[in-house]
C-alpha cells in the first residue's frame, strides 16, 4: 500500500477540489482514503492523482459509476 500521509486540506490545495467533492467521490467509491485513529482521512500522492483524473473525466461528461475501478470494494 502506498503511504497515506496527507490530510484532506492539503489534498484540496493540490487538486483544487472542495472537501465536499472529495467526500462525495469517497461515498461513490472512487477513492479510498484510510482513517487515522482519530477518524481523519489520510491520502497518498496516488490518491491525489486519482482525484485529479476523476475530476477531469467528470468535466468531460463521464458519470461516477463509469469511473469505479473494476473489482474494487469500499473496504480495500
N, C-alpha and C positions, 0 to 999 in steps of 0.2 A: 504494500500500500504506500502511496506517496504521502509525504509528511503533510499533515493538515495543520497549518500554522497561523493562518490569517483569520482575524475576526471579520464580521460582516461589514463593518465600517470601512475597513481597508479595501475589501472587495468592491464595495460601492465606488470608492475613489478610482480603482483600477479599471472598472468596467463601464462606469457612467450609469449604472443601474441604480434604482432605489432599493432600499431594504425590502419593501413590499414586493417588488418584482422578483427579487431573489428568493424570497419565501414562497411566492407563488410557483416559481419554477421547481422548488423543492416539493411543494404539495403535488405538483403534476408529475413527480418522479423523473425529473430531467437532470437533477444534480443531487448529490448525496453527501452533504457535509457530515462530519462527525460532531458529537456533542462533548463539551468539556464536562468535568464533574459538576460544575455549576449550571450546566444546561446551555452554555453559549455555543453557537455554531462555529466550527473551525473549517477553513477551506484551504485547499492546496493550490499551487500555481496551475495545475492541470484543471482544477475546478474553475479557476478564473478564465482560462482559455475556453472551456466548455460553455460557460455563461456568455462569453462574447459571441461564440458560434451560434448559440441558441437565439440570442437577441437578433443577430443578423438574419437568421433564417426566418424568424417570426416577422421581421420587417419585409422580407421577400414574399410573404404570403403563406408560409407553412403554418400548420396548426400544431399545437403542443403534442397531440397524440402521435403525430408523424415523426417527432423528434426523439421519442424514447428509444433507448438502446435495447435491442432485442435481448431477451433473457435476463434483463437486469431487474432485480427485486428491490423494493424500497429499503430493505434492511441490509443490503450488501455493502 
